[in-house]
Amino acid sequence: MGRILFWVILGFVVWLLWRGAFRAPAPRGSAGAPAQSPTGEDMIACARCGVHLPRSEAREEGGRLVCRDNPRCAAPR
């Protein structure tokens, strides 16, 4: 019984080492860091159609932010 347990434990250790040897290393600084765009822009929702877009692609209309270049942007029905 002792020999079987020894071989099972040894096999498990070899399996862990084998699995770890072929795993790709994690990139530095990626431990739980939230994804960000390169410019770090805020995303807003269009006040008319509800589409989410970067703040730089929106325009202000009557105190609300709406799509700037979307021809299909219309008030929700």
PyMOL CGO cylinders between C-alpha atoms (Angstrom):
from pymol import cmd
from pymol.cgo import CYLINDER

trace = [
    CYLINDER, 0.00, 0.00, 0.00, 2.88, 2.35, 0.81, 0.3, 1, 1, 1, 1, 1, 1,
    CYLINDER, 2.88, 2.35, 0.81, 4.47, 1.83, -2.60, 0.3, 1, 1, 1, 1, 1, 1,
    CYLINDER, 4.47, 1.83, -2.60, 1.24, 2.64, -4.44, 0.3, 1, 1, 1, 1, 1, 1,
    CYLINDER, 1.24, 2.64, -4.44, 0.82, 5.87, -2.49, 0.3, 1, 1, 1, 1, 1, 1,
    CYLINDER, 0.82, 5.87, -2.49, 4.45, 6.79, -3.18, 0.3, 1, 1, 1, 1, 1, 1,
    CYLINDER, 4.45, 6.79, -3.18, 4.01, 6.29, -6.96, 0.3, 1, 1, 1, 1, 1, 1,
    CYLINDER, 4.01, 6.29, -6.96, 0.72, 8.23, -7.01, 0.3, 1, 1, 1, 1, 1, 1,
    CYLINDER, 0.72, 8.23, -7.01, 2.34, 11.18, -5.21, 0.3, 1, 1, 1, 1, 1, 1,
    CYLINDER, 2.34, 11.18, -5.21, 5.42, 11.01, -7.43, 0.3, 1, 1, 1, 1, 1, 1,
    CYLINDER, 5.42, 11.01, -7.43, 3.23, 10.93, -10.55, 0.3, 1, 1, 1, 1, 1, 1,
    CYLINDER, 3.23, 10.93, -10.55, 1.26, 13.94, -9.33, 0.3, 1, 1, 1, 1, 1, 1,
    CYLINDER, 1.26, 13.94, -9.33, 4.46, 15.94, -8.71, 0.3, 1, 1, 1, 1, 1, 1,
    CYLINDER, 4.46, 15.94, -8.71, 5.81, 15.03, -12.16, 0.3, 1, 1, 1, 1, 1, 1,
    CYLINDER, 5.81, 15.03, -12.16, 2.49, 16.05, -13.72, 0.3, 1, 1, 1, 1, 1, 1,
    CYLINDER, 2.49, 16.05, -13.72, 2.60, 19.45, -11.94, 0.3, 1, 1, 1, 1, 1, 1,
    CYLINDER, 2.60, 19.45, -11.94, 6.16, 20.06, -13.11, 0.3, 1, 1, 1, 1, 1, 1,
    CYLINDER, 6.16, 20.06, -13.11, 5.32, 19.00, -16.68, 0.3, 1, 1, 1, 1, 1, 1,
    CYLINDER, 5.32, 19.00, -16.68, 2.25, 21.25, -16.80, 0.3, 1, 1, 1, 1, 1, 1,
    CYLINDER, 2.25, 21.25, -16.80, 4.19, 24.22, -15.40, 0.3, 1, 1, 1, 1, 1, 1,
    CYLINDER, 4.19, 24.22, -15.40, 7.06, 23.79, -17.86, 0.3, 1, 1, 1, 1, 1, 1,
    CYLINDER, 7.06, 23.79, -17.86, 4.84, 24.40, -20.89, 0.3, 1, 1, 1, 1, 1, 1,
    CYLINDER, 4.84, 24.40, -20.89, 2.72, 27.20, -19.47, 0.3, 1, 1, 1, 1, 1, 1,
    CYLINDER, 2.72, 27.20, -19.47, 3.34, 30.63, -21.01, 0.3, 1, 1, 1, 1, 1, 1,
    CYLINDER, 3.34, 30.63, -21.01, 4.64, 33.16, -18.51, 0.3, 1, 1, 1, 1, 1, 1,
    CYLINDER, 4.64, 33.16, -18.51, 2.16, 35.85, -17.49, 0.3, 1, 1, 1, 1, 1, 1,
    CYLINDER, 2.16, 35.85, -17.49, 2.97, 39.37, -18.70, 0.3, 1, 1, 1, 1, 1, 1,
    CYLINDER, 2.97, 39.37, -18.70, 4.28, 41.71, -16.02, 0.3, 1, 1, 1, 1, 1, 1,
    CYLINDER, 4.28, 41.71, -16.02, 1.77, 44.02, -14.39, 0.3, 1, 1, 1, 1, 1, 1,
    CYLINDER, 1.77, 44.02, -14.39, -1.26, 42.03, -15.55, 0.3, 1, 1, 1, 1, 1, 1,
    CYLINDER, -1.26, 42.03, -15.55, -2.27, 40.67, -12.17, 0.3, 1, 1, 1, 1, 1, 1,
    CYLINDER, -2.27, 40.67, -12.17, -5.84, 41.90, -11.95, 0.3, 1, 1, 1, 1, 1, 1,
    CYLINDER, -5.84, 41.90, -11.95, -5.17, 45.19, -13.74, 0.3, 1, 1, 1, 1, 1, 1,
    CYLINDER, -5.17, 45.19, -13.74, -8.27, 46.55, -15.47, 0.3, 1, 1, 1, 1, 1, 1,
    CYLINDER, -8.27, 46.55, -15.47, -8.12, 46.89, -19.24, 0.3, 1, 1, 1, 1, 1, 1,
    CYLINDER, -8.12, 46.89, -19.24, -7.68, 50.46, -20.42, 0.3, 1, 1, 1, 1, 1, 1,
    CYLINDER, -7.68, 50.46, -20.42, -7.63, 52.06, -23.81, 0.3, 1, 1, 1, 1, 1, 1,
    CYLINDER, -7.63, 52.06, -23.81, -4.30, 53.57, -24.89, 0.3, 1, 1, 1, 1, 1, 1,
    CYLINDER, -4.30, 53.57, -24.89, -5.73, 57.08, -24.63, 0.3, 1, 1, 1, 1, 1, 1,
    CYLINDER, -5.73, 57.08, -24.63, -7.70, 56.46, -21.43, 0.3, 1, 1, 1, 1, 1, 1,
    CYLINDER, -7.70, 56.46, -21.43, -10.87, 58.06, -22.84, 0.3, 1, 1, 1, 1, 1, 1,
    CYLINDER, -10.87, 58.06, -22.84, -14.19, 58.02, -21.02, 0.3, 1, 1, 1, 1, 1, 1,
    CYLINDER, -14.19, 58.02, -21.02, -17.04, 56.12, -22.63, 0.3, 1, 1, 1, 1, 1, 1,
    CYLINDER, -17.04, 56.12, -22.63, -20.46, 57.77, -22.60, 0.3, 1, 1, 1, 1, 1, 1,
    CYLINDER, -20.46, 57.77, -22.60, -23.94, 56.72, -23.69, 0.3, 1, 1, 1, 1, 1, 1,
    CYLINDER, -23.94, 56.72, -23.69, -25.71, 58.79, -26.35, 0.3, 1, 1, 1, 1, 1, 1,
    CYLINDER, -25.71, 58.79, -26.35, -28.70, 60.59, -24.86, 0.3, 1, 1, 1, 1, 1, 1,
    CYLINDER, -28.70, 60.59, -24.86, -30.80, 59.90, -27.98, 0.3, 1, 1, 1, 1, 1, 1,
    CYLINDER, -30.80, 59.90, -27.98, -30.04, 56.34, -29.11, 0.3, 1, 1, 1, 1, 1, 1,
    CYLINDER, -30.04, 56.34, -29.11, -28.17, 54.85, -26.13, 0.3, 1, 1, 1, 1, 1, 1,
    CYLINDER, -28.17, 54.85, -26.13, -25.07, 53.77, -28.09, 0.3, 1, 1, 1, 1, 1, 1,
    CYLINDER, -25.07, 53.77, -28.09, -21.85, 53.82, -26.04, 0.3, 1, 1, 1, 1, 1, 1,
    CYLINDER, -21.85, 53.82, -26.04, -19.06, 55.83, -27.65, 0.3, 1, 1, 1, 1, 1, 1,
    CYLINDER, -19.06, 55.83, -27.65, -15.85, 57.64, -26.67, 0.3, 1, 1, 1, 1, 1, 1,
    CYLINDER, -15.85, 57.64, -26.67, -16.37, 61.15, -25.37, 0.3, 1, 1, 1, 1, 1, 1,
    CYLINDER, -16.37, 61.15, -25.37, -14.27, 62.58, -28.25, 0.3, 1, 1, 1, 1, 1, 1,
    CYLINDER, -14.27, 62.58, -28.25, -16.81, 61.21, -30.77, 0.3, 1, 1, 1, 1, 1, 1,
    CYLINDER, -16.81, 61.21, -30.77, -19.78, 62.91, -29.10, 0.3, 1, 1, 1, 1, 1, 1,
    CYLINDER, -19.78, 62.91, -29.10, -21.17, 66.42, -29.32, 0.3, 1, 1, 1, 1, 1, 1,
    CYLINDER, -21.17, 66.42, -29.32, -23.24, 68.40, -26.89, 0.3, 1, 1, 1, 1, 1, 1,
    CYLINDER, -23.24, 68.40, -26.89, -26.81, 69.11, -27.87, 0.3, 1, 1, 1, 1, 1, 1,
    CYLINDER, -26.81, 69.11, -27.87, -29.09, 70.87, -25.44, 0.3, 1, 1, 1, 1, 1, 1,
    CYLINDER, -29.09, 70.87, -25.44, -26.87, 70.03, -22.48, 0.3, 1, 1, 1, 1, 1, 1,
    CYLINDER, -26.87, 70.03, -22.48, -26.76, 66.30, -23.39, 0.3, 1, 1, 1, 1, 1, 1,
    CYLINDER, -26.76, 66.30, -23.39, -24.05, 64.29, -25.14, 0.3, 1, 1, 1, 1, 1, 1,
    CYLINDER, -24.05, 64.29, -25.14, -25.18, 62.69, -28.43, 0.3, 1, 1, 1, 1, 1, 1,
    CYLINDER, -25.18, 62.69, -28.43, -23.56, 60.89, -31.38, 0.3, 1, 1, 1, 1, 1, 1,
    CYLINDER, -23.56, 60.89, -31.38, -21.57, 63.27, -33.56, 0.3, 1, 1, 1, 1, 1, 1,
    CYLINDER, -21.57, 63.27, -33.56, -21.24, 61.33, -36.84, 0.3, 1, 1, 1, 1, 1, 1,
    CYLINDER, -21.24, 61.33, -36.84, -23.93, 58.64, -36.68, 0.3, 1, 1, 1, 1, 1, 1,
    CYLINDER, -23.93, 58.64, -36.68, -26.61, 59.29, -39.34, 0.3, 1, 1, 1, 1, 1, 1,
    CYLINDER, -26.61, 59.29, -39.34, -28.88, 56.61, -37.85, 0.3, 1, 1, 1, 1, 1, 1,
    CYLINDER, -28.88, 56.61, -37.85, -28.87, 58.16, -34.39, 0.3, 1, 1, 1, 1, 1, 1,
    CYLINDER, -28.87, 58.16, -34.39, -32.45, 58.97, -33.49, 0.3, 1, 1, 1, 1, 1, 1,
    CYLINDER, -32.45, 58.97, -33.49, -34.53, 59.20, -30.37, 0.3, 1, 1, 1, 1, 1, 1,
    CYLINDER, -34.53, 59.20, -30.37, -35.67, 55.81, -29.03, 0.3, 1, 1, 1, 1, 1, 1,
    CYLINDER, -35.67, 55.81, -29.03, -39.28, 54.92, -29.88, 0.3, 1, 1, 1, 1, 1, 1,
]
cmd.load_cgo(trace, "trace")
